[in-house]
Amino acid sequence: MTRSFQFKWIILAVALVFLAGPGEAAAKKMKGVDPDIQAALDTLYVKAPAAKVLARQAKGILVFPKVKKAGFIAGAQYGKGALIQNGRTVGYYNIAAASYGLQAGVQSFGYAMFFMTNSALESLNSSAGFEVGTGPSFVLVDKGMAKTLTTTTIREDVYAFIFGQKGLMGGFGLQGSKITRENP
């Protein structure tokens, strides 16, 4: 497989992800928190109690209950989720990424981002596509950090948790995730 041919497959995978467009989540009324979003948060809070500590102070929580990732050399991931503020859903989003490198497998997982400052939340809401790792300070919380996270140690703009992994994905690759608001 030539590099040009592989690159075309990456572009095709990303295009298909974006053409999927808003789904049934965007059609739901924004009253309270969607049951699948709440179930994902409940699972996260059991596995990582530090997430519940963050939730009390967060300006908004962006939850993707199921992100699907697949790849063999070139890969892609996609998921749909919702932004929660003050105990109710205020918007629907999708997350998409393409990757290239030594990788193989299929995996699904949940992903939650806790926006701790108004400026970080504004960055999500004002951009045409929020790119993870650019803009506000961003920390991916691992098990070790989760054990030491308290209300007095919260200093970053955005904290992210990955939870509920299923499947197997191995290797490494270059990847960038983009989060886009869906317009119902």
C-alpha positions as CSV (number, residue, x, y, z in Angstrom):
1,M,0.0,0.0,0.0
2,T,1.5,3.3,-1.0
3,R,1.4,6.3,1.3
4,S,-0.8,8.2,-1.1
5,F,-3.3,5.3,-1.2
6,Q,-3.3,5.1,2.7
7,F,-3.8,8.8,3.0
8,K,-6.9,8.6,0.7
9,W,-8.4,6.0,3.0
10,I,-7.8,8.2,6.0
11,I,-9.6,11.1,4.2
12,L,-12.5,8.8,3.2
13,A,-12.9,7.5,6.8
14,V,-13.0,11.1,8.2
15,A,-15.4,12.2,5.5
16,L,-17.8,9.3,6.3
17,V,-17.7,10.2,10.0
18,F,-18.7,13.8,9.3
19,L,-21.3,12.9,6.7
20,A,-23.1,10.9,9.4
21,G,-24.4,14.2,10.7
22,P,-26.7,14.7,13.7
23,G,-28.6,11.7,14.8
24,E,-31.4,10.9,17.1
25,A,-29.6,12.5,20.1
26,A,-29.9,15.9,18.4
27,A,-33.7,15.4,18.0
28,K,-34.3,14.8,21.7
29,K,-35.6,17.7,23.7
30,M,-33.1,19.2,26.2
31,K,-35.0,18.6,29.4
32,G,-32.9,17.2,32.3
33,V,-30.1,14.8,31.3
34,D,-30.5,12.1,28.7
35,P,-30.7,8.7,30.3
36,D,-27.7,7.3,28.3
37,I,-25.6,10.3,29.3
38,Q,-26.6,10.0,33.0
39,A,-25.8,6.2,32.9
40,A,-22.4,6.9,31.5
41,L,-21.7,9.5,34.2
42,D,-23.0,7.1,37.0
43,T,-20.5,4.5,35.7
44,L,-17.7,7.0,35.7
45,Y,-18.5,8.2,39.2
46,V,-18.3,4.6,40.5
47,K,-15.0,3.9,38.8
48,A,-13.4,7.3,39.5
49,P,-14.9,9.1,42.5
50,A,-12.6,12.0,41.7
51,A,-14.9,12.7,38.7
52,K,-17.8,13.4,41.1
53,V,-15.6,15.9,43.0
54,L,-14.9,17.7,39.7
55,A,-18.6,17.6,38.7
56,R,-19.5,19.7,41.8
57,Q,-17.3,22.5,40.6
58,A,-17.4,22.1,36.8
59,K,-19.0,24.8,34.7
60,G,-20.0,22.1,32.2
61,I,-19.5,18.4,31.6
62,L,-19.2,17.1,28.0
63,V,-20.0,13.4,28.0
64,F,-19.6,10.9,25.1
65,P,-21.1,7.6,26.4
66,K,-19.8,5.5,23.6
67,V,-16.9,6.4,21.3
68,K,-16.0,3.8,18.7
69,K,-12.4,3.4,17.4
70,A,-11.0,1.1,14.8
71,G,-7.9,0.9,12.8
72,F,-5.3,-1.0,10.9
73,I,-2.4,1.3,10.1
74,A,-4.9,4.1,9.4
75,G,-7.7,4.5,11.9
76,A,-10.7,6.6,12.9
77,Q,-12.9,7.2,15.9
78,Y,-16.4,8.7,16.3
79,G,-18.9,9.3,19.1
80,K,-21.9,11.4,20.0
81,G,-22.5,13.1,23.3
82,A,-24.0,16.0,25.2
83,L,-23.0,19.0,27.2
84,I,-24.5,19.2,30.7
85,Q,-24.8,22.5,32.6
86,N,-26.6,22.9,35.9
87,G,-28.1,19.4,35.8
88,R,-29.6,19.6,32.2
89,T,-28.5,18.9,28.7
90,V,-27.8,22.2,26.8
91,G,-26.3,20.9,23.5
92,Y,-25.3,17.9,21.5
93,Y,-21.8,17.3,20.1
94,N,-19.8,14.7,18.2
95,I,-16.1,13.8,18.5
96,A,-14.1,12.5,15.5
97,A,-10.5,11.7,14.9
98,A,-8.3,10.1,12.3
99,S,-5.0,8.5,13.1
100,Y,-2.1,7.0,11.2
101,G,0.7,4.7,12.6
102,L,1.4,1.3,14.0
103,Q,-2.1,0.3,15.2
104,A,-4.6,-2.4,14.9
105,G,-7.9,-3.3,16.6
106,V,-11.4,-2.2,17.5
107,Q,-12.4,-0.5,20.7
108,S,-15.2,1.4,22.3
109,F,-15.0,3.6,25.4
110,G,-16.7,6.5,27.2
111,Y,-15.2,9.9,27.4
112,A,-16.0,12.8,29.7
113,M,-14.5,16.3,29.8
114,F,-15.0,18.5,32.9
115,F,-14.8,22.2,32.0
116,M,-13.7,23.9,35.2
117,T,-13.5,27.6,34.0
118,N,-15.9,29.8,32.1
119,S,-13.2,30.6,29.6
120,A,-12.6,26.9,28.8
121,L,-16.4,26.4,28.3
122,E,-16.5,29.5,26.1
123,S,-13.7,28.1,24.0
124,L,-15.8,25.0,23.3
125,N,-18.9,27.0,22.5
126,S,-17.3,29.7,20.4
127,S,-15.2,27.5,18.1
128,A,-16.3,25.9,14.9
129,G,-14.6,22.8,16.1
130,F,-12.9,22.3,19.5
131,E,-9.6,20.5,19.1
132,V,-8.5,18.5,22.1
133,G,-5.1,19.5,23.4
134,T,-5.2,23.0,21.9
135,G,-6.5,26.1,23.7
136,P,-7.4,25.7,27.3
137,S,-5.1,23.7,29.6
138,F,-6.1,20.0,29.3
139,V,-5.3,17.1,31.6
140,L,-6.2,13.4,30.9
141,V,-6.8,12.0,34.4
142,D,-5.3,8.5,35.0
143,K,-5.8,6.3,38.0
144,G,-2.9,7.7,39.9
145,M,-3.9,11.3,39.5
146,A,-7.5,10.5,40.3
147,K,-6.5,9.3,43.7
148,T,-4.9,12.7,44.6
149,L,-7.4,15.0,42.9
150,T,-9.3,17.1,45.5
151,T,-11.1,20.4,45.5
152,T,-7.9,22.1,46.6
153,T,-5.7,20.6,43.8
154,I,-8.0,21.5,40.9
155,R,-6.0,24.0,38.8
156,E,-6.5,23.2,35.2
157,D,-9.1,24.3,32.7
158,V,-10.3,20.9,31.5
159,Y,-10.0,17.4,33.1
160,A,-10.8,14.4,30.9
161,F,-11.6,10.8,31.8
162,I,-11.7,7.7,29.6
163,F,-13.8,4.9,31.0
164,G,-15.7,1.7,30.2
165,Q,-13.2,0.4,27.6
166,K,-14.2,-2.6,25.6
167,G,-12.4,-4.4,22.8
168,L,-8.7,-4.3,22.0
169,M,-6.6,-1.6,20.3
170,G,-2.9,-1.9,20.2
171,G,0.0,0.1,18.9
172,F,0.6,3.8,18.6
173,G,-0.3,6.5,16.1
174,L,-0.6,10.2,15.5
175,Q,-4.1,11.4,16.3
176,G,-6.0,14.6,16.9
177,S,-9.6,14.7,18.1
178,K,-12.1,17.4,17.1
179,I,-15.3,18.1,18.9
180,T,-18.1,19.8,16.9
181,R,-21.5,21.0,18.1
182,E,-24.5,19.4,16.3
183,N,-27.3,21.7,15.2
184,P,-30.7,20.0,15.6
